[in-house]
Amino acid sequence: MKNKNLIYGIVALLFLAGLSLFILNNYQIQIQAKPNKPIELPLQISGDCGIQNCHGLDIVCGPNAPQVCTMLYAAGDNCRQFASCQTLAGQCELAKTSKFDSCKSCVEKCKQDFQSDQIKFFGCESKCAE
């Protein structure tokens, strides 16, 4: 009886060893080296520096840039294409072009000239970004 149990034990051990070799030969796990370059997220996701408000001419830069804005249009939204937020010397600051300044001035003039007529105002404002 002892010899029978010993034989079953040896057979079970050989079976497990064979199964292990089969798995190692057929299902090899390859470990890849970690890339040296860290993943850099876009500023809007990383929260470092971005435009925090969605509409209008008064652009606010900071770490809380929204991921999504409403589809509503506000006066001066066309001018926003000429401005962005950048990190300079560790500070999140507005970087605007001369085109932004001229577009903003144009929108403000349209607002002053056509304050009582929204249709004429938006007709004038639409030409400011050209």
Contacts in CASP RR format, 6 or more apart in sequence:
PFRMAT RR
TARGET T0000
AUTHOR 0000-0000-0000
METHOD contacts of the structure
MODEL  1
MKNKNLIYGIVALLFLAGLSLFILNNYQIQIQAKPNKPIELPLQISGDCG
IQNCHGLDIVCGPNAPQVCTMLYAAGDNCRQFASCQTLAGQCELAKTSKF
DSCKSCVEKCKQDFQSDQIKFFGCESKCAE
40 46 0 8 1.000
43 49 0 8 1.000
43 50 0 8 1.000
43 65 0 8 1.000
43 85 0 8 1.000
43 87 0 8 1.000
44 50 0 8 1.000
44 65 0 8 1.000
44 67 0 8 1.000
45 67 0 8 1.000
47 63 0 8 1.000
47 64 0 8 1.000
47 65 0 8 1.000
48 63 0 8 1.000
48 87 0 8 1.000
48 92 0 8 1.000
49 61 0 8 1.000
49 62 0 8 1.000
49 63 0 8 1.000
49 65 0 8 1.000
49 85 0 8 1.000
49 86 0 8 1.000
49 87 0 8 1.000
49 92 0 8 1.000
50 61 0 8 1.000
50 62 0 8 1.000
50 63 0 8 1.000
50 65 0 8 1.000
50 84 0 8 1.000
50 85 0 8 1.000
50 92 0 8 1.000
51 59 0 8 1.000
51 60 0 8 1.000
51 61 0 8 1.000
51 62 0 8 1.000
51 65 0 8 1.000
51 80 0 8 1.000
51 83 0 8 1.000
51 84 0 8 1.000
51 85 0 8 1.000
52 60 0 8 1.000
52 61 0 8 1.000
52 62 0 8 1.000
52 64 0 8 1.000
52 65 0 8 1.000
52 66 0 8 1.000
53 59 0 8 1.000
53 60 0 8 1.000
54 66 0 8 1.000
54 69 0 8 1.000
54 70 0 8 1.000
55 69 0 8 1.000
55 70 0 8 1.000
55 72 0 8 1.000
55 73 0 8 1.000
55 74 0 8 1.000
55 77 0 8 1.000
56 74 0 8 1.000
56 75 0 8 1.000
56 76 0 8 1.000
56 77 0 8 1.000
56 79 0 8 1.000
56 80 0 8 1.000
57 75 0 8 1.000
57 76 0 8 1.000
57 79 0 8 1.000
57 80 0 8 1.000
57 104 0 8 1.000
57 107 0 8 1.000
57 108 0 8 1.000
59 80 0 8 1.000
59 83 0 8 1.000
59 85 0 8 1.000
59 94 0 8 1.000
59 96 0 8 1.000
61 85 0 8 1.000
61 92 0 8 1.000
61 93 0 8 1.000
61 94 0 8 1.000
62 85 0 8 1.000
62 92 0 8 1.000
63 92 0 8 1.000
65 85 0 8 1.000
75 107 0 8 1.000
75 111 0 8 1.000
75 121 0 8 1.000
75 122 0 8 1.000
75 125 0 8 1.000
76 103 0 8 1.000
76 104 0 8 1.000
76 107 0 8 1.000
76 125 0 8 1.000
76 128 0 8 1.000
78 103 0 8 1.000
78 125 0 8 1.000
78 126 0 8 1.000
78 128 0 8 1.000
78 129 0 8 1.000
79 100 0 8 1.000
79 103 0 8 1.000
79 104 0 8 1.000
79 107 0 8 1.000
79 128 0 8 1.000
79 129 0 8 1.000
80 100 0 8 1.000
81 129 0 8 1.000
82 96 0 8 1.000
82 97 0 8 1.000
82 99 0 8 1.000
82 100 0 8 1.000
82 103 0 8 1.000
82 129 0 8 1.000
83 94 0 8 1.000
83 95 0 8 1.000
83 96 0 8 1.000
83 97 0 8 1.000
83 100 0 8 1.000
84 94 0 8 1.000
84 95 0 8 1.000
84 96 0 8 1.000
85 92 0 8 1.000
85 93 0 8 1.000
85 94 0 8 1.000
85 95 0 8 1.000
86 92 0 8 1.000
86 93 0 8 1.000
86 95 0 8 1.000
87 93 0 8 1.000
88 95 0 8 1.000
103 128 0 8 1.000
103 129 0 8 1.000
106 124 0 8 1.000
106 125 0 8 1.000
106 127 0 8 1.000
106 128 0 8 1.000
107 125 0 8 1.000
107 128 0 8 1.000
109 124 0 8 1.000
110 121 0 8 1.000
110 123 0 8 1.000
110 124 0 8 1.000
110 125 0 8 1.000
110 128 0 8 1.000
111 121 0 8 1.000
111 125 0 8 1.000
113 121 0 8 1.000
113 124 0 8 1.000
114 120 0 8 1.000
114 121 0 8 1.000
114 124 0 8 1.000
115 121 0 8 1.000
END
